[in-house]
Amino acid sequence: MIKTEDFDFEHSPDGLVGNVTLQPNQSLSWRAFKYFILFMMLLSFGIATAFSVMGYWVILPFTAVEMGVLSYCLWLCLRRTSMQEVVSFSGEEIRLEAGVKTPTEIVTWQRFFTKIHVERAIHPWYRKTVSLVHKGESREIGNFLTQDEQEKLIETLNHLVRRADLAQRTFPRADHHDADSKSVEGD
């Protein structure tokens, strides 16, 4: 899923022109996960209890292990689909924040030295890769997106780069303006 926000860079306190929020498709919510695990545990332990009453008590530990493994694997899948990446553009920098609930990785690059690199798929069955490259350091973004979502991501990134260029030309930084006025005064 891709969500795009455009900001009015004239009134934005930190000069943001926009950001893109990337999330994988999440078919199971945390609430549904809890209900599913509860249902599976009641069913499995109900069957295991019935067998233990008949004398097959050895089924209970295996049921506990099975439910523990199932819970852990589903939790890992759900956590992976809860991942989120936010790419923010300003006139001067690009910021990438990635994490599950809160950003666990925050990377800030100068926009002038950062490229958006799109690598074609080697076969139609494979997907493209979209990366941000800054002075040789590369970071793939949106590796969980579908092909259609990747196309939309590329269009959105190009749009935000054009807006950041416009913001940089329209509103030059104050320190450059002050340096120019000081050199005029000194002449």
Backbone hydrogen bonds, N-H to C=O, Kabsch-Sander energy under -0.5 kcal/mol:
donor,donor_aa,acceptor,acceptor_aa,energy
3,K,21,T,-2.3
5,E,19,N,-2.6
7,F,17,V,-2.1
9,F,7,F,-1.1
11,H,8,D,-1.4
12,S,8,D,-1.0
15,G,12,S,-1.0
17,V,89,F,-2.9
18,G,89,F,-1.3
19,N,5,E,-2.3
20,V,87,V,-2.4
21,T,3,K,-3.2
22,L,20,V,-0.5
22,L,85,E,-3.5
23,Q,1,M,-2.4
27,S,25,N,-0.6
33,F,29,S,-2.2
34,K,30,W,-1.9
35,Y,31,R,-2.1
36,F,32,A,-2.6
37,I,33,F,-2.5
38,L,34,K,-2.4
39,F,35,Y,-2.5
40,M,36,F,-2.7
41,M,37,I,-2.5
42,L,38,L,-2.5
43,L,39,F,-2.5
44,S,40,M,-2.9
45,F,41,M,-2.9
46,G,42,L,-1.8
47,I,43,L,-2.2
48,A,44,S,-2.8
49,T,45,F,-2.4
50,A,46,G,-1.9
51,F,47,I,-2.1
52,S,48,A,-2.3
53,V,49,T,-2.1
54,M,50,A,-1.1
55,G,52,S,-1.1
56,Y,51,F,-2.6
57,W,55,G,-1.1
59,I,56,Y,-1.4
60,L,57,W,-1.4
62,F,58,V,-0.9
63,T,59,I,-2.3
64,A,60,L,-2.2
65,V,61,P,-2.4
66,E,62,F,-2.6
67,M,63,T,-2.5
68,G,64,A,-2.1
69,V,65,V,-2.6
70,L,66,E,-2.4
71,S,67,M,-2.5
72,Y,68,G,-2.3
73,C,69,V,-2.6
74,L,70,L,-2.4
75,W,71,S,-2.3
76,L,72,Y,-2.3
77,C,73,C,-2.2
78,L,74,L,-2.6
79,R,75,W,-2.5
80,R,76,L,-2.2
81,T,77,C,-1.9
82,S,78,L,-0.5
82,S,79,R,-0.7
83,M,80,R,-1.1
84,Q,99,G,-2.1
85,E,22,L,-2.4
86,V,97,E,-3.0
87,V,20,V,-2.7
88,S,86,V,-0.6
88,S,95,R,-3.1
89,F,18,G,-2.9
90,S,93,E,-2.1
91,G,15,G,-0.8
94,I,109,W,-2.7
95,R,88,S,-2.6
96,L,107,V,-3.2
97,E,86,V,-2.6
98,A,105,E,-2.6
99,G,84,Q,-2.0
100,V,102,T,-0.6
104,T,98,A,-2.3
105,E,98,A,-2.2
107,V,96,L,-2.8
109,W,94,I,-3.0
111,R,92,E,-2.3
113,F,110,Q,-0.5
114,T,111,R,-1.1
115,K,133,V,-3.0
117,H,115,K,-0.7
117,H,131,S,-3.1
118,V,116,I,-0.6
119,E,117,H,-0.6
119,E,129,T,-2.8
120,R,118,V,-0.6
126,Y,123,H,-1.9
129,T,119,E,-1.9
130,V,141,I,-0.5
131,S,117,H,-3.0
131,S,129,T,-0.5
132,L,139,R,-2.4
133,V,115,K,-2.8
133,V,131,S,-0.5
134,H,132,L,-0.5
134,H,137,E,-3.0
135,K,113,F,-1.1
137,E,134,H,-2.3
138,S,136,G,-0.5
139,R,132,L,-2.0
141,I,130,V,-2.9
145,L,142,G,-1.7
150,Q,146,T,-2.2
151,E,147,Q,-2.0
152,K,148,D,-2.0
153,L,149,E,-2.4
154,I,150,Q,-2.4
155,E,151,E,-2.1
156,T,152,K,-2.6
157,L,153,L,-2.8
158,N,154,I,-2.2
159,H,155,E,-2.2
160,L,156,T,-2.5
161,V,157,L,-2.2
162,R,158,N,-2.1
163,R,159,H,-2.2
164,A,160,L,-2.4
165,D,161,V,-2.3
166,L,162,R,-2.2
167,A,163,R,-2.4
168,Q,164,A,-2.1
169,R,165,D,-2.1
170,T,166,L,-2.6
171,F,167,A,-2.1
177,H,173,R,-1.4
178,D,174,A,-2.5
179,A,175,D,-1.8
180,D,176,H,-1.9
181,S,177,H,-2.1
182,K,178,D,-2.0
183,S,179,A,-1.7
184,V,180,D,-1.5
185,E,181,S,-2.0
186,G,182,K,-1.9
187,D,183,S,-0.6
187,D,184,V,-0.6
